[in-house]
Amino acid sequence: MARITLNGLCRDETTWRPQELACLSFLAELTQRGQTSDEDLHRRAVPDPLLEKFQVALETGASCDGGSLIPKLMHVTWKEWAIPSKYSKMVAGCVRLHSHWDFMFWNDAQNEKLVQVHFPEFHKAYESLSGIKKADVARLVMLYVHGGVYVDMDVECRYPLDGILCAAQTVAAGAVLGEENDIHAVLLENRDAGSLVSNAVMISQRRHPFFLKAIHEIFEAPWCGSDPVQCSGPRLIERLTSEYRDSGDSHPRVAELQSNGTHSKLLRLPFEFFSPNIAMWNSATMQKACRSSGAHLDTSRGGVRETRKSQICRMLDRALRNPDALQTNLSYLVHHWQCSWCRNDPDLEQTRSIREVLFELGNASLHSTARTPYWGAGLLQTASDSV
């Protein structure tokens, strides 16, 4: 496995362990390339012990020969069996790269049945939700009921995720979430001092309490409004992530999980892992935010330093010149930010049957292991049977 150096683990100490020195070296390299600055180093200096342990486990190739508590099962969902042609290569690529995994493809009808069977008390409210809110809920239920890895259809798989699953198991993390690109967090969400969790990629063991909490929050909290980002998507998941991690071992069901040998911790990964690219279709909004951001220098501490927003605007400039500029050897997945629910894209009208996409992969790639992928030709109903 290639050496991994994880941006975001350095601590403000005078004595450094080997992995921290590697981290500093990586950040220094980014600084020289103009991809970060002293201010960014300071922002990333807040220690996250769980992330640090994960980095070491990933770097050293942690093994889970006894089997991972997070199933090697990938979930993808779309409205129907016919998927947009522009996604077909991404879907096929993820299947090919994880030929030893199981896969479950879900459509809207199966998603509704999943909720009806496992959360009948919320089924009526689920029926009244918008399409994107239903998709947000369904992915949470998929992971709570079955566990595994959920990916949006516009996610490109670059490296197999086995190493991430094993490293997560090594540090007792039963759930793994990735952050959105920092450019989005700062320029679109005005989070100058922080980041935002994405729900485009989520990883979990079965019945992790975080996902149960999220499902109940969506249906039991006071009316949130019509904005899915706020009510069922990233902003909600961001808030619940902070609450869950702050609660520690006092969170309901944590003791139960620990007694059963199940991992209750929630790991949060920097954007480099799953979201190194930006939403190019929304670049004008981000550029406007950079132009209207005011002063780009901070003189409040007696010196002259770049503001966080200025650094982010330089990152945006690089991403606009080269969409892959922020990808690193940590970019296992790449979310391409289609946002099919928030904008019109004529390309989505051209569709292909999921059966056709899988047929082109060839029987050898689909049936070369003991496991039979749930997406295999003639087995598409398996996901429904497994509800």
Contacts in CASP RR format, 6 or more apart in sequence:
PFRMAT RR
TARGET T0000
AUTHOR 0000-0000-0000
METHOD contacts of the structure
MODEL  1
MARITLNGLCRDETTWRPQELACLSFLAELTQRGQTSDEDLHRRAVPDPL
LEKFQVALETGASCDGGSLIPKLMHVTWKEWAIPSKYSKMVAGCVRLHSH
WDFMFWNDAQNEKLVQVHFPEFHKAYESLSGIKKADVARLVMLYVHGGVY
VDMDVECRYPLDGILCAAQTVAAGAVLGEENDIHAVLLENRDAGSLVSNA
VMISQRRHPFFLKAIHEIFEAPWCGSDPVQCSGPRLIERLTSEYRDSGDS
HPRVAELQSNGTHSKLLRLPFEFFSPNIAMWNSATMQKACRSSGAHLDTS
RGGVRETRKSQICRMLDRALRNPDALQTNLSYLVHHWQCSWCRNDPDLEQ
TRSIREVLFELGNASLHSTARTPYWGAGLLQTASDSV
1 61 0 8 1.000
1 163 0 8 1.000
2 329 0 8 1.000
3 22 0 8 1.000
3 59 0 8 1.000
3 329 0 8 1.000
4 55 0 8 1.000
4 58 0 8 1.000
4 59 0 8 1.000
4 329 0 8 1.000
4 330 0 8 1.000
5 22 0 8 1.000
5 23 0 8 1.000
5 25 0 8 1.000
5 26 0 8 1.000
5 59 0 8 1.000
5 329 0 8 1.000
6 23 0 8 1.000
6 26 0 8 1.000
6 51 0 8 1.000
6 55 0 8 1.000
6 58 0 8 1.000
6 59 0 8 1.000
6 270 0 8 1.000
6 330 0 8 1.000
7 23 0 8 1.000
7 26 0 8 1.000
7 27 0 8 1.000
7 30 0 8 1.000
7 36 0 8 1.000
7 44 0 8 1.000
7 270 0 8 1.000
7 272 0 8 1.000
7 328 0 8 1.000
7 330 0 8 1.000
8 23 0 8 1.000
8 27 0 8 1.000
8 44 0 8 1.000
8 48 0 8 1.000
8 51 0 8 1.000
8 270 0 8 1.000
9 19 0 8 1.000
9 20 0 8 1.000
9 23 0 8 1.000
9 44 0 8 1.000
9 47 0 8 1.000
9 48 0 8 1.000
9 51 0 8 1.000
9 52 0 8 1.000
9 55 0 8 1.000
10 20 0 8 1.000
10 23 0 8 1.000
10 24 0 8 1.000
10 27 0 8 1.000
10 41 0 8 1.000
10 44 0 8 1.000
10 45 0 8 1.000
11 20 0 8 1.000
11 45 0 8 1.000
11 47 0 8 1.000
12 42 0 8 1.000
12 45 0 8 1.000
13 20 0 8 1.000
16 24 0 8 1.000
19 52 0 8 1.000
19 55 0 8 1.000
19 56 0 8 1.000
19 59 0 8 1.000
22 59 0 8 1.000
23 55 0 8 1.000
27 36 0 8 1.000
27 40 0 8 1.000
27 41 0 8 1.000
27 44 0 8 1.000
30 36 0 8 1.000
31 37 0 8 1.000
31 38 0 8 1.000
31 40 0 8 1.000
31 41 0 8 1.000
34 314 0 8 1.000
35 315 0 8 1.000
35 318 0 8 1.000
35 326 0 8 1.000
36 311 0 8 1.000
37 305 0 8 1.000
37 306 0 8 1.000
37 311 0 8 1.000
38 305 0 8 1.000
39 298 0 8 1.000
39 305 0 8 1.000
39 306 0 8 1.000
39 307 0 8 1.000
39 308 0 8 1.000
39 311 0 8 1.000
40 308 0 8 1.000
40 311 0 8 1.000
43 193 0 8 1.000
43 194 0 8 1.000
43 308 0 8 1.000
48 268 0 8 1.000
50 171 0 8 1.000
50 173 0 8 1.000
50 265 0 8 1.000
50 267 0 8 1.000
51 267 0 8 1.000
51 268 0 8 1.000
51 269 0 8 1.000
53 170 0 8 1.000
53 171 0 8 1.000
54 167 0 8 1.000
54 168 0 8 1.000
54 170 0 8 1.000
54 171 0 8 1.000
54 173 0 8 1.000
54 267 0 8 1.000
54 269 0 8 1.000
57 166 0 8 1.000
57 167 0 8 1.000
57 170 0 8 1.000
57 171 0 8 1.000
58 163 0 8 1.000
58 164 0 8 1.000
58 167 0 8 1.000
61 163 0 8 1.000
61 166 0 8 1.000
61 167 0 8 1.000
62 163 0 8 1.000
62 166 0 8 1.000
62 167 0 8 1.000
62 169 0 8 1.000
62 170 0 8 1.000
63 166 0 8 1.000
64 165 0 8 1.000
64 166 0 8 1.000
64 169 0 8 1.000
64 170 0 8 1.000
67 169 0 8 1.000
68 165 0 8 1.000
68 166 0 8 1.000
68 168 0 8 1.000
68 169 0 8 1.000
69 169 0 8 1.000
69 174 0 8 1.000
69 205 0 8 1.000
69 262 0 8 1.000
69 263 0 8 1.000
70 147 0 8 1.000
70 148 0 8 1.000
70 149 0 8 1.000
70 165 0 8 1.000
70 168 0 8 1.000
70 169 0 8 1.000
70 174 0 8 1.000
70 176 0 8 1.000
70 203 0 8 1.000
70 204 0 8 1.000
70 205 0 8 1.000
71 102 0 8 1.000
71 146 0 8 1.000
71 147 0 8 1.000
71 148 0 8 1.000
71 205 0 8 1.000
71 206 0 8 1.000
72 98 0 8 1.000
72 100 0 8 1.000
72 101 0 8 1.000
72 102 0 8 1.000
72 148 0 8 1.000
72 162 0 8 1.000
72 165 0 8 1.000
73 101 0 8 1.000
73 102 0 8 1.000
73 103 0 8 1.000
73 104 0 8 1.000
73 146 0 8 1.000
73 147 0 8 1.000
73 148 0 8 1.000
73 149 0 8 1.000
74 94 0 8 1.000
74 98 0 8 1.000
74 101 0 8 1.000
74 102 0 8 1.000
74 103 0 8 1.000
74 104 0 8 1.000
74 148 0 8 1.000
74 149 0 8 1.000
74 150 0 8 1.000
74 151 0 8 1.000
75 103 0 8 1.000
75 104 0 8 1.000
75 105 0 8 1.000
75 106 0 8 1.000
75 139 0 8 1.000
75 142 0 8 1.000
75 143 0 8 1.000
75 146 0 8 1.000
75 148 0 8 1.000
75 149 0 8 1.000
75 150 0 8 1.000
75 151 0 8 1.000
76 91 0 8 1.000
76 94 0 8 1.000
76 103 0 8 1.000
76 104 0 8 1.000
76 105 0 8 1.000
76 106 0 8 1.000
76 150 0 8 1.000
76 151 0 8 1.000
76 152 0 8 1.000
76 153 0 8 1.000
77 105 0 8 1.000
77 106 0 8 1.000
77 107 0 8 1.000
77 111 0 8 1.000
77 135 0 8 1.000
77 138 0 8 1.000
77 139 0 8 1.000
77 142 0 8 1.000
77 153 0 8 1.000
78 84 0 8 1.000
78 87 0 8 1.000
78 105 0 8 1.000
78 106 0 8 1.000
78 107 0 8 1.000
78 153 0 8 1.000
79 107 0 8 1.000
79 108 0 8 1.000
80 107 0 8 1.000
80 108 0 8 1.000
81 107 0 8 1.000
81 353 0 8 1.000
81 354 0 8 1.000
81 355 0 8 1.000
81 380 0 8 1.000
82 351 0 8 1.000
82 352 0 8 1.000
82 353 0 8 1.000
82 354 0 8 1.000
83 91 0 8 1.000
83 153 0 8 1.000
83 351 0 8 1.000
83 352 0 8 1.000
83 353 0 8 1.000
83 354 0 8 1.000
83 357 0 8 1.000
84 153 0 8 1.000
84 340 0 8 1.000
84 347 0 8 1.000
84 348 0 8 1.000
84 349 0 8 1.000
84 350 0 8 1.000
84 351 0 8 1.000
84 352 0 8 1.000
85 347 0 8 1.000
85 350 0 8 1.000
85 351 0 8 1.000
85 352 0 8 1.000
86 347 0 8 1.000
86 348 0 8 1.000
86 350 0 8 1.000
87 153 0 8 1.000
87 154 0 8 1.000
87 338 0 8 1.000
88 352 0 8 1.000
88 357 0 8 1.000
90 153 0 8 1.000
90 154 0 8 1.000
90 155 0 8 1.000
90 156 0 8 1.000
90 157 0 8 1.000
90 336 0 8 1.000
91 153 0 8 1.000
91 354 0 8 1.000
91 357 0 8 1.000
92 357 0 8 1.000
92 358 0 8 1.000
92 360 0 8 1.000
92 361 0 8 1.000
93 156 0 8 1.000
93 157 0 8 1.000
94 151 0 8 1.000
94 155 0 8 1.000
94 156 0 8 1.000
94 157 0 8 1.000
95 103 0 8 1.000
95 358 0 8 1.000
95 361 0 8 1.000
95 365 0 8 1.000
95 366 0 8 1.000
95 373 0 8 1.000
95 375 0 8 1.000
96 361 0 8 1.000
96 365 0 8 1.000
97 157 0 8 1.000
97 159 0 8 1.000
97 160 0 8 1.000
98 157 0 8 1.000
98 160 0 8 1.000
98 161 0 8 1.000
99 365 0 8 1.000
99 366 0 8 1.000
99 368 0 8 1.000
99 369 0 8 1.000
100 369 0 8 1.000
100 371 0 8 1.000
101 371 0 8 1.000
101 373 0 8 1.000
102 371 0 8 1.000
102 372 0 8 1.000
102 373 0 8 1.000
102 374 0 8 1.000
103 373 0 8 1.000
103 374 0 8 1.000
103 375 0 8 1.000
104 142 0 8 1.000
104 146 0 8 1.000
104 374 0 8 1.000
104 375 0 8 1.000
104 382 0 8 1.000
104 383 0 8 1.000
104 386 0 8 1.000
105 354 0 8 1.000
105 374 0 8 1.000
105 375 0 8 1.000
105 380 0 8 1.000
105 383 0 8 1.000
106 114 0 8 1.000
106 138 0 8 1.000
106 142 0 8 1.000
106 383 0 8 1.000
108 131 0 8 1.000
108 134 0 8 1.000
109 384 0 8 1.000
110 383 0 8 1.000
110 384 0 8 1.000
110 387 0 8 1.000
111 134 0 8 1.000
111 135 0 8 1.000
111 138 0 8 1.000
111 141 0 8 1.000
112 123 0 8 1.000
112 126 0 8 1.000
112 127 0 8 1.000
112 134 0 8 1.000
113 384 0 8 1.000
113 387 0 8 1.000
114 138 0 8 1.000
114 141 0 8 1.000
114 142 0 8 1.000
114 145 0 8 1.000
114 387 0 8 1.000
115 122 0 8 1.000
115 123 0 8 1.000
115 126 0 8 1.000
115 137 0 8 1.000
115 138 0 8 1.000
115 141 0 8 1.000
116 123 0 8 1.000
116 126 0 8 1.000
117 387 0 8 1.000
118 141 0 8 1.000
118 144 0 8 1.000
118 145 0 8 1.000
118 387 0 8 1.000
119 126 0 8 1.000
119 141 0 8 1.000
119 215 0 8 1.000
122 215 0 8 1.000
122 219 0 8 1.000
125 219 0 8 1.000
126 134 0 8 1.000
126 137 0 8 1.000
126 219 0 8 1.000
129 137 0 8 1.000
129 232 0 8 1.000
130 226 0 8 1.000
130 228 0 8 1.000
131 341 0 8 1.000
132 228 0 8 1.000
132 232 0 8 1.000
132 341 0 8 1.000
132 342 0 8 1.000
133 218 0 8 1.000
133 228 0 8 1.000
133 231 0 8 1.000
133 232 0 8 1.000
135 341 0 8 1.000
136 199 0 8 1.000
136 218 0 8 1.000
136 228 0 8 1.000
136 232 0 8 1.000
136 233 0 8 1.000
137 215 0 8 1.000
137 218 0 8 1.000
137 232 0 8 1.000
139 150 0 8 1.000
139 199 0 8 1.000
139 202 0 8 1.000
140 202 0 8 1.000
140 211 0 8 1.000
140 214 0 8 1.000
140 215 0 8 1.000
140 218 0 8 1.000
141 211 0 8 1.000
141 215 0 8 1.000
142 150 0 8 1.000
143 150 0 8 1.000
143 202 0 8 1.000
143 203 0 8 1.000
143 204 0 8 1.000
143 208 0 8 1.000
143 211 0 8 1.000
144 204 0 8 1.000
144 206 0 8 1.000
144 207 0 8 1.000
144 208 0 8 1.000
144 211 0 8 1.000
144 212 0 8 1.000
144 215 0 8 1.000
145 206 0 8 1.000
145 207 0 8 1.000
146 206 0 8 1.000
146 386 0 8 1.000
147 204 0 8 1.000
147 205 0 8 1.000
147 206 0 8 1.000
147 208 0 8 1.000
148 203 0 8 1.000
148 204 0 8 1.000
148 205 0 8 1.000
149 161 0 8 1.000
149 201 0 8 1.000
149 202 0 8 1.000
149 203 0 8 1.000
150 201 0 8 1.000
150 202 0 8 1.000
150 203 0 8 1.000
151 157 0 8 1.000
151 200 0 8 1.000
151 201 0 8 1.000
151 333 0 8 1.000
152 200 0 8 1.000
152 201 0 8 1.000
152 335 0 8 1.000
152 338 0 8 1.000
153 338 0 8 1.000
154 200 0 8 1.000
154 335 0 8 1.000
154 336 0 8 1.000
154 337 0 8 1.000
154 338 0 8 1.000
154 340 0 8 1.000
155 200 0 8 1.000
155 201 0 8 1.000
155 274 0 8 1.000
155 333 0 8 1.000
155 334 0 8 1.000
155 335 0 8 1.000
155 336 0 8 1.000
156 333 0 8 1.000
156 334 0 8 1.000
156 335 0 8 1.000
156 336 0 8 1.000
157 332 0 8 1.000
157 333 0 8 1.000
158 331 0 8 1.000
158 332 0 8 1.000
158 333 0 8 1.000
158 334 0 8 1.000
159 331 0 8 1.000
159 332 0 8 1.000
160 332 0 8 1.000
161 203 0 8 1.000
161 332 0 8 1.000
161 333 0 8 1.000
164 176 0 8 1.000
164 203 0 8 1.000
164 273 0 8 1.000
164 332 0 8 1.000
165 203 0 8 1.000
168 174 0 8 1.000
168 176 0 8 1.000
168 203 0 8 1.000
168 263 0 8 1.000
168 267 0 8 1.000
169 263 0 8 1.000
171 265 0 8 1.000
171 267 0 8 1.000
172 263 0 8 1.000
172 264 0 8 1.000
172 265 0 8 1.000
173 263 0 8 1.000
173 265 0 8 1.000
173 266 0 8 1.000
173 267 0 8 1.000
174 204 0 8 1.000
174 205 0 8 1.000
174 208 0 8 1.000
174 262 0 8 1.000
174 263 0 8 1.000
174 264 0 8 1.000
174 265 0 8 1.000
174 266 0 8 1.000
174 267 0 8 1.000
175 202 0 8 1.000
175 203 0 8 1.000
175 204 0 8 1.000
175 205 0 8 1.000
175 208 0 8 1.000
175 210 0 8 1.000
175 211 0 8 1.000
175 265 0 8 1.000
175 266 0 8 1.000
175 267 0 8 1.000
176 202 0 8 1.000
176 203 0 8 1.000
176 204 0 8 1.000
176 266 0 8 1.000
176 267 0 8 1.000
176 268 0 8 1.000
176 269 0 8 1.000
177 197 0 8 1.000
177 198 0 8 1.000
177 199 0 8 1.000
177 201 0 8 1.000
177 202 0 8 1.000
177 203 0 8 1.000
177 237 0 8 1.000
177 241 0 8 1.000
177 266 0 8 1.000
177 267 0 8 1.000
177 268 0 8 1.000
177 269 0 8 1.000
178 197 0 8 1.000
178 198 0 8 1.000
178 201 0 8 1.000
178 202 0 8 1.000
178 268 0 8 1.000
178 269 0 8 1.000
178 270 0 8 1.000
178 271 0 8 1.000
178 273 0 8 1.000
178 274 0 8 1.000
178 275 0 8 1.000
179 185 0 8 1.000
179 195 0 8 1.000
179 196 0 8 1.000
179 197 0 8 1.000
179 198 0 8 1.000
179 268 0 8 1.000
179 269 0 8 1.000
179 270 0 8 1.000
179 271 0 8 1.000
179 275 0 8 1.000
180 195 0 8 1.000
180 196 0 8 1.000
180 197 0 8 1.000
180 198 0 8 1.000
180 234 0 8 1.000
180 271 0 8 1.000
180 275 0 8 1.000
181 271 0 8 1.000
181 275 0 8 1.000
181 276 0 8 1.000
181 277 0 8 1.000
181 278 0 8 1.000
181 326 0 8 1.000
182 195 0 8 1.000
182 271 0 8 1.000
182 312 0 8 1.000
182 315 0 8 1.000
183 278 0 8 1.000
183 286 0 8 1.000
183 312 0 8 1.000
183 315 0 8 1.000
183 316 0 8 1.000
183 319 0 8 1.000
184 196 0 8 1.000
184 275 0 8 1.000
184 278 0 8 1.000
184 279 0 8 1.000
184 286 0 8 1.000
185 191 0 8 1.000
185 194 0 8 1.000
185 195 0 8 1.000
185 196 0 8 1.000
186 192 0 8 1.000
186 308 0 8 1.000
186 309 0 8 1.000
186 312 0 8 1.000
187 285 0 8 1.000
187 286 0 8 1.000
187 289 0 8 1.000
187 290 0 8 1.000
187 309 0 8 1.000
187 312 0 8 1.000
187 313 0 8 1.000
187 316 0 8 1.000
188 282 0 8 1.000
188 285 0 8 1.000
188 286 0 8 1.000
188 289 0 8 1.000
189 196 0 8 1.000
189 235 0 8 1.000
192 307 0 8 1.000
192 308 0 8 1.000
192 309 0 8 1.000
193 308 0 8 1.000
195 270 0 8 1.000
195 271 0 8 1.000
196 234 0 8 1.000
196 235 0 8 1.000
196 238 0 8 1.000
197 234 0 8 1.000
197 237 0 8 1.000
197 238 0 8 1.000
197 241 0 8 1.000
197 268 0 8 1.000
198 234 0 8 1.000
198 237 0 8 1.000
198 271 0 8 1.000
198 274 0 8 1.000
198 275 0 8 1.000
198 335 0 8 1.000
199 233 0 8 1.000
199 234 0 8 1.000
199 237 0 8 1.000
200 274 0 8 1.000
200 275 0 8 1.000
200 335 0 8 1.000
201 274 0 8 1.000
201 275 0 8 1.000
201 333 0 8 1.000
201 335 0 8 1.000
204 210 0 8 1.000
204 211 0 8 1.000
205 262 0 8 1.000
205 263 0 8 1.000
207 257 0 8 1.000
207 262 0 8 1.000
208 257 0 8 1.000
208 264 0 8 1.000
208 266 0 8 1.000
209 244 0 8 1.000
209 251 0 8 1.000
209 252 0 8 1.000
209 253 0 8 1.000
209 254 0 8 1.000
209 257 0 8 1.000
209 264 0 8 1.000
210 240 0 8 1.000
210 241 0 8 1.000
210 244 0 8 1.000
210 266 0 8 1.000
212 253 0 8 1.000
213 240 0 8 1.000
213 244 0 8 1.000
213 251 0 8 1.000
214 236 0 8 1.000
214 237 0 8 1.000
214 240 0 8 1.000
217 236 0 8 1.000
217 240 0 8 1.000
218 231 0 8 1.000
218 232 0 8 1.000
218 236 0 8 1.000
224 230 0 8 1.000
224 231 0 8 1.000
224 232 0 8 1.000
224 236 0 8 1.000
225 231 0 8 1.000
228 341 0 8 1.000
229 235 0 8 1.000
230 236 0 8 1.000
241 266 0 8 1.000
241 268 0 8 1.000
244 251 0 8 1.000
244 266 0 8 1.000
245 266 0 8 1.000
245 268 0 8 1.000
248 254 0 8 1.000
249 255 0 8 1.000
249 258 0 8 1.000
249 264 0 8 1.000
251 264 0 8 1.000
253 264 0 8 1.000
254 264 0 8 1.000
257 263 0 8 1.000
257 264 0 8 1.000
258 264 0 8 1.000
270 330 0 8 1.000
272 326 0 8 1.000
272 327 0 8 1.000
272 328 0 8 1.000
272 330 0 8 1.000
272 331 0 8 1.000
273 330 0 8 1.000
273 331 0 8 1.000
273 332 0 8 1.000
273 333 0 8 1.000
274 331 0 8 1.000
274 332 0 8 1.000
274 333 0 8 1.000
274 334 0 8 1.000
274 335 0 8 1.000
275 334 0 8 1.000
275 335 0 8 1.000
276 324 0 8 1.000
276 326 0 8 1.000
276 327 0 8 1.000
276 328 0 8 1.000
276 331 0 8 1.000
276 334 0 8 1.000
277 319 0 8 1.000
277 323 0 8 1.000
277 324 0 8 1.000
277 326 0 8 1.000
277 327 0 8 1.000
277 334 0 8 1.000
277 335 0 8 1.000
277 336 0 8 1.000
277 337 0 8 1.000
278 286 0 8 1.000
278 316 0 8 1.000
278 319 0 8 1.000
278 323 0 8 1.000
278 326 0 8 1.000
278 337 0 8 1.000
279 337 0 8 1.000
279 339 0 8 1.000
280 320 0 8 1.000
280 323 0 8 1.000
280 337 0 8 1.000
281 337 0 8 1.000
281 339 0 8 1.000
281 343 0 8 1.000
282 337 0 8 1.000
282 339 0 8 1.000
283 316 0 8 1.000
283 320 0 8 1.000
286 316 0 8 1.000
287 316 0 8 1.000
287 320 0 8 1.000
289 309 0 8 1.000
290 309 0 8 1.000
290 312 0 8 1.000
290 313 0 8 1.000
290 316 0 8 1.000
293 307 0 8 1.000
293 309 0 8 1.000
293 310 0 8 1.000
293 313 0 8 1.000
295 307 0 8 1.000
296 306 0 8 1.000
296 307 0 8 1.000
296 309 0 8 1.000
296 310 0 8 1.000
296 313 0 8 1.000
297 304 0 8 1.000
297 305 0 8 1.000
297 306 0 8 1.000
297 307 0 8 1.000
297 310 0 8 1.000
298 304 0 8 1.000
298 305 0 8 1.000
298 306 0 8 1.000
298 307 0 8 1.000
299 305 0 8 1.000
315 326 0 8 1.000
318 325 0 8 1.000
318 326 0 8 1.000
319 325 0 8 1.000
319 326 0 8 1.000
327 334 0 8 1.000
338 345 0 8 1.000
340 348 0 8 1.000
354 375 0 8 1.000
354 380 0 8 1.000
355 376 0 8 1.000
355 377 0 8 1.000
355 378 0 8 1.000
355 380 0 8 1.000
358 366 0 8 1.000
358 373 0 8 1.000
358 375 0 8 1.000
358 376 0 8 1.000
358 377 0 8 1.000
359 377 0 8 1.000
366 373 0 8 1.000
366 375 0 8 1.000
366 376 0 8 1.000
366 377 0 8 1.000
372 379 0 8 1.000
373 379 0 8 1.000
374 380 0 8 1.000
374 382 0 8 1.000
374 383 0 8 1.000
374 386 0 8 1.000
END
